[in-house]
Amino acid sequence: MRLEIFVTDLERSTAFYTEVLGFTVDAGGDGGYRELSGHDTRIALQPLANLGVDHPLRRPGPLGLGLELVLEVEDLEGLFERVQQRWPVEAGLQERPWGLVDFRVLDPDGYYWRPTQPPQTPSS
């Protein structure tokens, strides 16, 4: 999956995604655009200020409202420890009624992330 996330502070968001969630910066483009990868996911960070004033994302209100981003990771407990040491966690590790374990964290702009492990497939 590839996401483009519009942020208010590119440096702060880059630090969150690299230092807290463990992504790697792959490239930086004109105007501060950043490409990151990790956990089989690619993220592009784009300064919100780069959008035209009539763009729908420039409307007043919190960024990320109504969106939950599920990030499947191989080492959920390791990532949880990493995040917990660097950033406030919204909800700790919990087994959910649907059988997966996850935790919850907000990025600097309020995007709601739910890291989880991929569902286990039964062995044949």
Summary of the structure (lengths in Angstrom):
residues: 124
radius of gyration: 15.4
end to end distance: 28.4
largest distance: 55.4
contacts: 322
relative contact order: 0.20
helix: 25%
strand: 35%
